[in-house]
Amino acid sequence: PAVVDLESREAANKLVKENKVVVIGLFKNLESKEAAAFREAADSLDDVIFGISAAAEVFPLFDIADDAAVLLLKKFDEGRNQLEGDITKETVTSFVTSNYLPLVVDFHQDTAKQIFQGDVKSHFLIFASAKDEKFEHILHAARKVAADVKGEMMFVSVTTDEAEHKRVIEFFGIEDSEVPTFRITSSTDDMIKYKPEDTTMTEENFRAFVKSFQEGKLKPHLKSQEQSE
């Protein structure tokens, strides 16, 4: 089923505990239009686990006093998000898609589709070795910037140690000597790549590059330029 019925506190706790991300709809009335909208949104999002409950004992478990609420609980970043405003199929779908992935998504086979075929068409890609002693610092800096552009730009970490990531690294024309580095891509019909002049891996520099991109000040980086540089 697209939606798991949570009839008790135990069932709700179990669902949250067993999944990295879970979306919970709490509705005093399961026949309401909000509850129907929640189920419709769940049907359209295959990768996410949804639970629904009208059980009085489940509401206080999540500190909910309203008649209807939609929460997303996750084992990373801020841990919990709550939908503000109206509950419709569209608001639930957009709430879930902008919150169910980490602020910085780890690139691998399973996330590639979510990254490049999702609604967000601009990406900030970080190329760094997980063995780099500054790796966690780099991700921490990236998360701060990612939080401010959530829904507009997705931040992605491509670790350069994995053999299967070599293709992606080559696609961006990145040499081993350049790592750690970063790029912005924007894909509408074709993918346009932007390469920073300053590759310092700091929050300030990431922010500056994002701002230049948003203001339309960056020049696309073409593969052919690398040969002539």
Accessible surface in RSA format (square Angstrom, percent):
REM  Atomic radii and reference values for relative SASA: ProtOr
REM  Chains: A
REM  Algorithm: Lee & Richards
REM  Probe-radius: 1.40
REM  Slices: 20
REM RES _ NUM      All-atoms   Total-Side   Main-Chain    Non-polar    All polar
REM                ABS   REL    ABS   REL    ABS   REL    ABS   REL    ABS   REL
RES PRO A   1   160.05 116.6 100.51  91.6  59.54 216.4 119.97  99.1  40.08 249.1
RES ALA A   2    49.30  45.3  19.33  29.8  29.98  68.2  32.05  45.1  17.26  45.7
RES VAL A   3    12.94   8.5   4.28   3.9   8.66  20.9   4.28   3.7   8.66  23.5
RES VAL A   4    56.52  37.2  54.82  49.6   1.70   4.1  56.52  49.1   0.00   0.0
RES ASP A   5    83.18  58.3  64.66  64.4  18.53  43.8  17.53  41.3  65.65  65.5
RES LEU A   6     3.52   2.0   1.28   0.9   2.24   5.6   1.28   0.9   2.24   6.0
RES GLU A   7   142.24  81.7 125.06  94.6  17.18  40.9  49.88  96.5  92.36  75.4
RES SER A   8    30.69  25.9  30.68  40.9   0.02   0.0  21.73  46.3   8.97  12.6
RES ARG A   9    92.92  39.0  92.92  47.4   0.00   0.0  23.72  32.4  69.19  41.9
RES GLU A  10   124.93  71.7 118.55  89.7   6.39  15.2  70.69 136.7  54.24  44.3
RES ALA A  11    33.90  31.2  25.24  39.0   8.65  19.7  31.28  44.0   2.62   6.9
RES ALA A  12     0.00   0.0   0.00   0.0   0.00   0.0   0.00   0.0   0.00   0.0
RES ASN A  13    73.25  50.5  70.81  68.4   2.44   5.9  20.23  48.7  53.02  51.2
RES LYS A  14   125.87  61.4 120.12  73.7   5.75  13.7  85.45  76.9  40.42  43.1
RES LEU A  15    19.17  10.7  17.41  12.5   1.76   4.4  18.92  13.3   0.25   0.7
RES VAL A  16    38.30  25.2  37.95  34.4   0.35   0.8  37.95  33.0   0.35   0.9
RES LYS A  17   164.38  80.2 148.96  91.4  15.42  36.7  96.02  86.4  68.36  72.8
RES GLU A  18   113.83  65.4  78.01  59.0  35.82  85.3  41.81  80.9  72.01  58.8
RES ASN A  19    33.67  23.2  29.06  28.1   4.61  11.1   5.71  13.8  27.95  27.0
RES LYS A  20   132.11  64.4 122.06  74.9  10.05  23.9  72.49  65.2  59.62  63.5
RES VAL A  21    22.28  14.7  17.54  15.9   4.74  11.4  17.54  15.2   4.74  12.9
RES VAL A  22     0.46   0.3   0.46   0.4   0.00   0.0   0.46   0.4   0.00   0.0
RES VAL A  23     0.00   0.0   0.00   0.0   0.00   0.0   0.00   0.0   0.00   0.0
RES ILE A  24     0.00   0.0   0.00   0.0   0.00   0.0   0.00   0.0   0.00   0.0
RES GLY A  25     0.00   0.0   0.00   N/A   0.00   0.0   0.00   0.0   0.00   0.0
RES LEU A  26     0.00   0.0   0.00   0.0   0.00   0.0   0.00   0.0   0.00   0.0
RES PHE A  27     1.16   0.6   1.09   0.7   0.07   0.2   1.16   0.7   0.00   0.0
RES LYS A  28   111.88  54.6  87.79  53.9  24.09  57.4  63.57  57.2  48.31  51.5
RES ASN A  29    80.65  55.6  74.64  72.1   6.01  14.5  31.27  75.3  49.38  47.7
RES LEU A  30    64.80  36.1  50.96  36.5  13.84  34.8  50.96  35.8  13.84  37.2
RES GLU A  31   157.82  90.6 128.04  96.9  29.77  70.9  58.74 113.6  99.08  80.9
RES SER A  32    23.93  20.2  16.94  22.6   6.99  16.1  22.21  47.3   1.72   2.4
RES LYS A  33   165.91  80.9 152.15  93.4  13.76  32.8 117.08 105.4  48.83  52.0
RES GLU A  34    45.83  26.3  45.79  34.6   0.04   0.1   6.01  11.6  39.82  32.5
RES ALA A  35     0.12   0.1   0.12   0.2   0.00   0.0   0.12   0.2   0.00   0.0
RES ALA A  36    49.95  45.9  44.16  68.1   5.79  13.2  48.87  68.8   1.07   2.8
RES ALA A  37    12.18  11.2  10.70  16.5   1.48   3.4  11.83  16.7   0.35   0.9
RES PHE A  38     0.00   0.0   0.00   0.0   0.00   0.0   0.00   0.0   0.00   0.0
RES ARG A  39    87.52  36.7  87.40  44.6   0.12   0.3  41.51  56.7  46.01  27.9
RES GLU A  40    90.63  52.0  87.57  66.3   3.06   7.3  33.37  64.5  57.27  46.8
RES ALA A  41     0.00   0.0   0.00   0.0   0.00   0.0   0.00   0.0   0.00   0.0
RES ALA A  42     4.08   3.8   0.00   0.0   4.08   9.3   0.00   0.0   4.08  10.8
RES ASP A  43    95.55  66.9  74.50  74.2  21.05  49.8  27.67  65.1  67.88  67.7
RES SER A  44    58.92  49.8  24.88  33.2  34.04  78.4  34.91  74.3  24.01  33.6
RES LEU A  45    25.24  14.1  20.92  15.0   4.31  10.8  23.11  16.2   2.13   5.7
RES ASP A  46   133.65  93.6  96.01  95.6  37.65  89.0  35.37  83.3  98.28  98.0
RES ASP A  47    80.84  56.6  44.95  44.7  35.89  84.9  19.74  46.5  61.10  60.9
RES VAL A  48    13.03   8.6   1.49   1.3  11.54  27.8   4.36   3.8   8.67  23.5
RES ILE A  49    71.29  40.6  68.46  51.0   2.84   6.8  70.99  51.1   0.31   0.8
RES PHE A  50     0.86   0.4   0.31   0.2   0.56   1.4   0.31   0.2   0.56   1.6
RES GLY A  51     0.00   0.0   0.00   N/A   0.00   0.0   0.00   0.0   0.00   0.0
RES ILE A  52     1.19   0.7   0.20   0.2   0.99   2.4   0.20   0.1   0.99   2.7
RES SER A  53     2.43   2.1   0.00   0.0   2.43   5.6   2.43   5.2   0.00   0.0
RES ALA A  54    38.16  35.1  18.46  28.5  19.69  44.8  18.87  26.6  19.28  51.1
RES ALA A  55    23.83  21.9  11.77  18.2  12.06  27.4  22.31  31.4   1.52   4.0
RES ALA A  56    84.08  77.3  68.55 105.8  15.53  35.3  71.60 100.8  12.49  33.1
RES GLU A  57    79.25  45.5  70.42  53.3   8.83  21.0  30.08  58.2  49.17  40.1
RES VAL A  58     0.00   0.0   0.00   0.0   0.00   0.0   0.00   0.0   0.00   0.0
RES PHE A  59     7.13   3.6   7.13   4.4   0.00   0.0   7.13   4.3   0.00   0.0
RES PRO A  60    77.20  56.3  61.88  56.4  15.32  55.7  66.87  55.2  10.32  64.2
RES LEU A  61    43.67  24.3  19.31  13.8  24.37  61.3  22.13  15.5  21.54  58.0
RES PHE A  62    14.14   7.1  13.19   8.2   0.95   2.5  14.14   8.6   0.00   0.0
RES ASP A  63   123.79  86.7  95.10  94.7  28.69  67.8  33.74  79.4  90.05  89.8
RES ILE A  64    14.36   8.2   4.09   3.0  10.27  24.7   6.02   4.3   8.34  22.6
RES ALA A  65    97.18  89.4  66.37 102.4  30.81  70.1  74.37 104.7  22.81  60.4
RES ASP A  66    83.75  58.7  77.72  77.4   6.03  14.2  19.08  44.9  64.67  64.5
RES ASP A  67    98.88  69.3  92.61  92.2   6.27  14.8  27.32  64.3  71.56  71.4
RES ALA A  68    31.04  28.5  18.49  28.5  12.55  28.5  18.49  26.0  12.55  33.2
RES ALA A  69     4.51   4.1   0.49   0.8   4.01   9.1   4.51   6.3   0.00   0.0
RES VAL A  70     0.44   0.3   0.00   0.0   0.44   1.1   0.00   0.0   0.44   1.2
RES LEU A  71     0.00   0.0   0.00   0.0   0.00   0.0   0.00   0.0   0.00   0.0
RES LEU A  72     0.00   0.0   0.00   0.0   0.00   0.0   0.00   0.0   0.00   0.0
RES LEU A  73    21.46  12.0  19.96  14.3   1.50   3.8  20.40  14.3   1.06   2.9
RES LYS A  74    14.78   7.2   3.56   2.2  11.22  26.7   1.90   1.7  12.88  13.7
RES LYS A  75   115.52  56.4  82.46  50.6  33.06  78.7  91.65  82.5  23.87  25.4
RES PHE A  76    37.53  18.8  23.05  14.3  14.48  37.7  35.34  21.4   2.20   6.3
RES ASP A  77    54.05  37.9   5.23   5.2  48.82 115.4  15.10  35.5  38.94  38.8
RES GLU A  78    92.33  53.0  56.22  42.5  36.11  86.0  54.51 105.4  37.82  30.9
RES GLY A  79    24.86  30.7   0.00   N/A  24.86  30.7  20.16  55.3   4.70  10.5
RES ARG A  80    84.60  35.5  71.19  36.3  13.41  31.9  41.76  57.1  42.83  26.0
RES ASN A  81    20.41  14.1  15.22  14.7   5.19  12.5   8.66  20.8  11.75  11.4
RES GLN A  82    65.02  36.4  49.11  35.9  15.90  37.9  12.73  27.1  52.28  39.7
RES LEU A  83    25.28  14.1  12.03   8.6  13.25  33.3  12.52   8.8  12.76  34.3
RES GLU A  84   145.34  83.4 128.00  96.8  17.34  41.3  61.92 119.8  83.42  68.1
RES GLY A  85    66.94  82.6   0.00   N/A  66.94  82.6  40.45 111.0  26.49  59.3
RES ASP A  86   111.54  78.1 100.60 100.1  10.93  25.9  21.95  51.7  89.59  89.3
RES ILE A  87    23.21  13.2  12.58   9.4  10.63  25.6  12.58   9.1  10.63  28.8
RES THR A  88    51.77  36.8  50.47  51.2   1.31   3.1  49.59  66.6   2.19   3.3
RES LYS A  89    75.89  37.0  73.91  45.4   1.97   4.7  23.17  20.9  52.72  56.2
RES GLU A  90   122.01  70.0 115.99  87.8   6.01  14.3  69.10 133.6  52.91  43.2
RES THR A  91    47.54  33.8  42.32  42.9   5.22  12.4  46.69  62.7   0.85   1.3
RES VAL A  92     0.00   0.0   0.00   0.0   0.00   0.0   0.00   0.0   0.00   0.0
RES THR A  93    33.33  23.7  33.33  33.8   0.00   0.0  32.71  43.9   0.62   0.9
RES SER A  94    70.98  60.0  66.58  88.9   4.41  10.1  39.82  84.8  31.16  43.7
RES PHE A  95    17.44   8.7  11.86   7.3   5.58  14.5  17.35  10.5   0.09   0.3
RES VAL A  96     0.00   0.0   0.00   0.0   0.00   0.0   0.00   0.0   0.00   0.0
RES THR A  97    46.27  32.9  32.68  33.1  13.59  32.4  27.01  36.3  19.26  29.1
RES SER A  98    42.31  35.8  28.31  37.8  14.00  32.2  24.49  52.2  17.81  25.0
RES ASN A  99    11.89   8.2  11.19  10.8   0.70   1.7   0.70   1.7  11.19  10.8
RES TYR A 100    30.32  14.2  27.75  15.8   2.56   6.7  15.57  11.7  14.74  18.2
RES LEU A 101    28.83  16.1  21.09  15.1   7.74  19.5  21.09  14.8   7.74  20.8
RES PRO A 102    37.20  27.1  32.31  29.5   4.89  17.8  32.31  26.7   4.89  30.4
RES LEU A 103    30.65  17.1  22.38  16.0   8.27  20.8  26.53  18.6   4.12  11.1
RES VAL A 104    13.30   8.8   1.74   1.6  11.56  27.9   1.74   1.5  11.56  31.4
RES VAL A 105     1.79   1.2   1.79   1.6   0.00   0.0   1.79   1.6   0.00   0.0
RES ASP A 106    74.43  52.1  71.99  71.7   2.44   5.8  31.92  75.1  42.51  42.4
RES PHE A 107    20.84  10.4  20.22  12.5   0.62   1.6  20.22  12.3   0.62   1.8
RES HIS A 108    63.36  34.6  62.92  43.7   0.44   1.1  40.28  41.5  23.08  26.9
RES GLN A 109   160.03  89.5 137.05 100.2  22.98  54.7  50.47 107.4 109.56  83.1
RES ASP A 110   112.78  79.0  94.40  94.0  18.38  43.5  30.57  72.0  82.21  82.0
RES THR A 111    17.27  12.3  17.27  17.5   0.00   0.0  17.27  23.2   0.00   0.0
RES ALA A 112    28.96  26.6  27.89  43.0   1.06   2.4  27.89  39.3   1.06   2.8
RES LYS A 113   125.85  61.4 120.60  74.0   5.25  12.5  85.08  76.6  40.77  43.4
RES GLN A 114    41.50  23.2  30.58  22.4  10.92  26.0  13.28  28.3  28.22  21.4
RES ILE A 115     0.07   0.0   0.00   0.0   0.07   0.2   0.00   0.0   0.07   0.2
RES PHE A 116    64.39  32.2  46.10  28.6  18.28  47.6  46.16  28.0  18.23  52.2
RES GLN A 117   131.99  73.8 101.14  73.9  30.85  73.4  37.84  80.5  94.15  71.4
RES GLY A 118    22.57  27.8   0.00   N/A  22.57  27.8  21.38  58.7   1.19   2.7
RES ASP A 119   118.27  82.8  93.34  92.9  24.93  58.9  34.97  82.3  83.30  83.1
RES VAL A 120    26.63  17.5  22.00  19.9   4.63  11.2  25.35  22.0   1.28   3.5
RES LYS A 121    95.80  46.7  91.57  56.2   4.23  10.1  65.36  58.8  30.44  32.4
RES SER A 122    17.74  15.0  17.50  23.4   0.24   0.5   0.83   1.8  16.91  23.7
RES HIS A 123     0.96   0.5   0.96   0.7   0.00   0.0   0.82   0.8   0.15   0.2
RES PHE A 124     0.00   0.0   0.00   0.0   0.00   0.0   0.00   0.0   0.00   0.0
RES LEU A 125     0.14   0.1   0.14   0.1   0.00   0.0   0.14   0.1   0.00   0.0
RES ILE A 126     0.37   0.2   0.23   0.2   0.15   0.4   0.23   0.2   0.15   0.4
RES PHE A 127     0.00   0.0   0.00   0.0   0.00   0.0   0.00   0.0   0.00   0.0
RES ALA A 128     0.85   0.8   0.21   0.3   0.64   1.5   0.21   0.3   0.64   1.7
RES SER A 129    26.14  22.1  25.70  34.3   0.44   1.0  21.68  46.2   4.46   6.2
RES ALA A 130    54.32  49.9  34.53  53.3  19.79  45.0  34.63  48.8  19.69  52.2
RES LYS A 131   169.68  82.8 137.15  84.2  32.53  77.5 115.25 103.7  54.44  58.0
RES ASP A 132    42.20  29.6  26.81  26.7  15.39  36.4  16.41  38.6  25.79  25.7
RES GLU A 133   158.80  91.2 125.18  94.7  33.62  80.0  58.96 114.0  99.84  81.5
RES LYS A 134   123.79  60.4 123.79  76.0   0.00   0.0  78.75  70.9  45.03  48.0
RES PHE A 135    24.45  12.2  24.37  15.1   0.08   0.2  24.37  14.8   0.08   0.2
RES GLU A 136   109.43  62.8 106.87  80.9   2.56   6.1  64.54 124.8  44.90  36.7
RES HIS A 137   130.87  71.5 124.92  86.8   5.94  15.2  72.51  74.7  58.36  67.9
RES ILE A 138     4.05   2.3   3.56   2.7   0.49   1.2   4.05   2.9   0.00   0.0
RES LEU A 139    17.04   9.5  17.04  12.2   0.00   0.0  17.04  12.0   0.00   0.0
RES HIS A 140   102.20  55.9 102.17  71.0   0.03   0.1  72.44  74.7  29.76  34.6
RES ALA A 141    12.72  11.7  10.84  16.7   1.88   4.3  12.55  17.7   0.18   0.5
RES ALA A 142     0.00   0.0   0.00   0.0   0.00   0.0   0.00   0.0   0.00   0.0
RES ARG A 143    76.37  32.1  75.77  38.6   0.60   1.4  21.78  29.8  54.59  33.1
RES LYS A 144    98.40  48.0  88.97  54.6   9.43  22.5  52.95  47.7  45.45  48.4
RES VAL A 145     1.84   1.2   1.84   1.7   0.00   0.0   1.84   1.6   0.00   0.0
RES ALA A 146     3.10   2.8   2.03   3.1   1.07   2.4   2.03   2.9   1.07   2.8
RES ALA A 147    50.97  46.9  33.64  51.9  17.33  39.4  33.77  47.6  17.19  45.5
RES ASP A 148    92.62  64.9  63.26  63.0  29.36  69.4  24.43  57.5  68.18  68.0
RES VAL A 149    10.41   6.9  10.24   9.3   0.18   0.4  10.41   9.0   0.00   0.0
RES LYS A 150    77.33  37.7  53.88  33.1  23.46  55.9  44.04  39.6  33.29  35.5
RES GLY A 151    45.16  55.7   0.00   N/A  45.16  55.7  17.43  47.8  27.73  62.1
RES GLU A 152   106.44  61.1  89.82  68.0  16.62  39.6  48.99  94.8  57.45  46.9
RES MET A 153     8.17   4.2   3.61   2.4   4.56  10.9   3.61   3.1   4.56   6.0
RES MET A 154    26.38  13.7  21.62  14.3   4.76  11.3  26.38  22.4   0.00   0.0
RES PHE A 155     0.79   0.4   0.00   0.0   0.79   2.1   0.00   0.0   0.79   2.3
RES VAL A 156     0.00   0.0   0.00   0.0   0.00   0.0   0.00   0.0   0.00   0.0
RES SER A 157     4.24   3.6   4.24   5.7   0.00   0.0   2.65   5.6   1.59   2.2
RES VAL A 158     0.37   0.2   0.00   0.0   0.37   0.9   0.00   0.0   0.37   1.0
RES THR A 159    13.19   9.4  13.16  13.3   0.03   0.1   9.80  13.2   3.39   5.1
RES THR A 160    18.71  13.3  11.45  11.6   7.26  17.3   7.92  10.6  10.80  16.3
RES ASP A 161    52.80  37.0  19.64  19.5  33.16  78.4  18.83  44.3  33.96  33.9
RES GLU A 162    70.98  40.8  66.32  50.2   4.66  11.1  28.83  55.8  42.15  34.4
RES ALA A 163    86.27  79.3  68.55 105.8  17.72  40.3  70.92  99.9  15.35  40.7
RES GLU A 164   114.08  65.5  91.92  69.5  22.16  52.8  49.43  95.6  64.65  52.8
RES HIS A 165     6.09   3.3   6.09   4.2   0.00   0.0   5.49   5.7   0.60   0.7
RES LYS A 166    87.27  42.6  87.17  53.5   0.10   0.2  72.15  64.9  15.12  16.1
RES ARG A 167   194.18  81.5 188.60  96.1   5.58  13.3  71.10  97.2 123.08  74.6
RES VAL A 168    24.98  16.4  21.84  19.8   3.14   7.6  24.98  21.7   0.00   0.0
RES ILE A 169     8.26   4.7   8.26   6.2   0.00   0.0   8.26   6.0   0.00   0.0
RES GLU A 170   113.78  65.3 107.19  81.1   6.59  15.7  46.18  89.3  67.61  55.2
RES PHE A 171    99.90  50.0  92.35  57.2   7.55  19.6  98.62  59.8   1.28   3.7
RES PHE A 172     4.75   2.4   2.43   1.5   2.32   6.0   2.93   1.8   1.82   5.2
RES GLY A 173    14.69  18.1   0.00   N/A  14.69  18.1  10.41  28.6   4.28   9.6
RES ILE A 174    10.66   6.1   0.00   0.0  10.66  25.7   0.16   0.1  10.50  28.5
RES GLU A 175   111.60  64.1 109.40  82.8   2.20   5.2  34.99  67.7  76.61  62.5
RES ASP A 176   116.50  81.6 100.34  99.9  16.16  38.2  38.48  90.6  78.02  77.8
RES SER A 177   107.75  91.1  66.14  88.3  41.61  95.9  59.94 127.6  47.81  67.0
RES GLU A 178    53.91  31.0  38.23  28.9  15.68  37.3  35.59  68.8  18.32  15.0
RES VAL A 179    34.58  22.8  15.20  13.8  19.38  46.7  15.20  13.2  19.38  52.6
RES PRO A 180    44.91  32.7  40.02  36.5   4.89  17.8  40.02  33.0   4.89  30.4
RES THR A 181     0.32   0.2   0.32   0.3   0.00   0.0   0.18   0.2   0.14   0.2
RES PHE A 182     0.22   0.1   0.22   0.1   0.00   0.0   0.22   0.1   0.00   0.0
RES ARG A 183     1.67   0.7   1.67   0.9   0.00   0.0   0.32   0.4   1.35   0.8
RES ILE A 184     0.00   0.0   0.00   0.0   0.00   0.0   0.00   0.0   0.00   0.0
RES THR A 185     0.00   0.0   0.00   0.0   0.00   0.0   0.00   0.0   0.00   0.0
RES SER A 186    20.28  17.1  20.27  27.1   0.01   0.0   0.43   0.9  19.85  27.8
RES SER A 187    22.49  19.0  22.05  29.4   0.43   1.0  17.16  36.5   5.32   7.5
RES THR A 188   114.51  81.4  83.69  84.8  30.82  73.5  69.45  93.3  45.06  68.1
RES ASP A 189   141.59  99.2 106.20 105.7  35.39  83.7  34.55  81.3 107.04 106.8
RES ASP A 190   109.47  76.7 102.62 102.1   6.85  16.2  30.70  72.3  78.77  78.6
RES MET A 191    62.76  32.5  36.25  24.0  26.51  63.1  36.25  30.8  26.51  35.1
RES ILE A 192    62.80  35.7  59.63  44.4   3.17   7.6  62.80  45.2   0.00   0.0
RES LYS A 193    32.00  15.6  29.47  18.1   2.53   6.0   6.13   5.5  25.86  27.6
RES TYR A 194    24.62  11.5  24.62  14.0   0.00   0.0   2.39   1.8  22.23  27.4
RES LYS A 195    63.86  31.2  45.15  27.7  18.71  44.5  27.46  24.7  36.40  38.8
RES PRO A 196     8.45   6.2   2.24   2.0   6.21  22.6   3.23   2.7   5.22  32.4
RES GLU A 197   185.05 106.2 144.43 109.3  40.62  96.7  63.78 123.4 121.27  99.0
RES ASP A 198    76.43  53.5  67.95  67.6   8.48  20.1  36.74  86.5  39.69  39.6
RES THR A 199    55.29  39.3  47.29  47.9   8.01  19.1  16.36  22.0  38.93  58.9
RES THR A 200    72.40  51.5  62.12  63.0  10.28  24.5  55.16  74.1  17.25  26.1
RES MET A 201    30.29  15.7  13.17   8.7  17.11  40.7  13.17  11.2  17.11  22.7
RES THR A 202    50.52  35.9  47.90  48.6   2.62   6.3  46.08  61.9   4.45   6.7
RES GLU A 203    39.01  22.4  36.65  27.7   2.36   5.6   7.40  14.3  31.61  25.8
RES GLU A 204   126.11  72.4 118.39  89.6   7.72  18.4  72.20 139.7  53.91  44.0
RES ASN A 205    22.74  15.7  19.22  18.6   3.52   8.5   8.34  20.1  14.40  13.9
RES PHE A 206     0.00   0.0   0.00   0.0   0.00   0.0   0.00   0.0   0.00   0.0
RES ARG A 207    86.84  36.5  83.97  42.8   2.86   6.8  51.99  71.1  34.85  21.1
RES ALA A 208    54.12  49.8  45.91  70.9   8.21  18.7  52.79  74.3   1.33   3.5
RES PHE A 209    15.90   8.0  12.30   7.6   3.60   9.4  15.56   9.4   0.34   1.0
RES VAL A 210     5.13   3.4   5.13   4.6   0.00   0.0   5.13   4.5   0.00   0.0
RES LYS A 211   121.35  59.2 120.79  74.1   0.56   1.3  81.10  73.0  40.25  42.9
RES SER A 212    31.00  26.2  30.27  40.4   0.73   1.7   3.02   6.4  27.98  39.2
RES PHE A 213    38.95  19.5  30.72  19.0   8.23  21.4  30.72  18.6   8.23  23.5
RES GLN A 214    95.81  53.6  58.80  43.0  37.01  88.1  34.05  72.5  61.75  46.8
RES GLU A 215    83.46  47.9  51.23  38.8  32.23  76.7  39.44  76.3  44.02  35.9
RES GLY A 216    66.28  81.7   0.00   N/A  66.28  81.7  35.27  96.8  31.01  69.4
RES LYS A 217   141.12  68.8 114.91  70.5  26.22  62.4  80.10  72.1  61.02  65.0
RES LEU A 218    41.29  23.0  25.69  18.4  15.61  39.2  27.07  19.0  14.22  38.3
RES LYS A 219   175.34  85.5 160.27  98.3  15.07  35.9 114.48 103.0  60.86  64.8
RES PRO A 220    61.75  45.0  53.39  48.7   8.37  30.4  53.39  44.1   8.37  52.0
RES HIS A 221    18.42  10.1  11.73   8.2   6.69  17.1   6.48   6.7  11.94  13.9
RES LEU A 222   107.70  60.0 105.80  75.7   1.90   4.8 107.70  75.6   0.00   0.0
RES LYS A 223    98.46  48.0  91.72  56.3   6.74  16.0  60.66  54.6  37.80  40.3
RES SER A 224    74.57  63.0  63.53  84.8  11.04  25.4  51.37 109.4  23.20  32.5
RES GLN A 225    69.10  38.6  66.99  49.0   2.11   5.0  23.06  49.1  46.04  34.9
RES GLU A 226    44.84  25.7  28.66  21.7  16.18  38.5  20.82  40.3  24.01  19.6
RES GLN A 227   147.25  82.3 113.70  83.1  33.55  79.9  67.71 144.1  79.54  60.3
RES SER A 228    98.31  83.1  59.46  79.4  38.84  89.5  53.96 114.9  44.34  62.1
RES GLU A 229   141.06  81.0  76.62  58.0  64.44 153.4  77.89 150.7  63.17  51.6
END  Absolute sums over single chains surface
CHAIN  1 A    12512.7      10102.7       2409.9       6737.6       5775.1
END  Absolute sums over all chains
TOTAL         12512.7      10102.7       2409.9       6737.6       5775.1
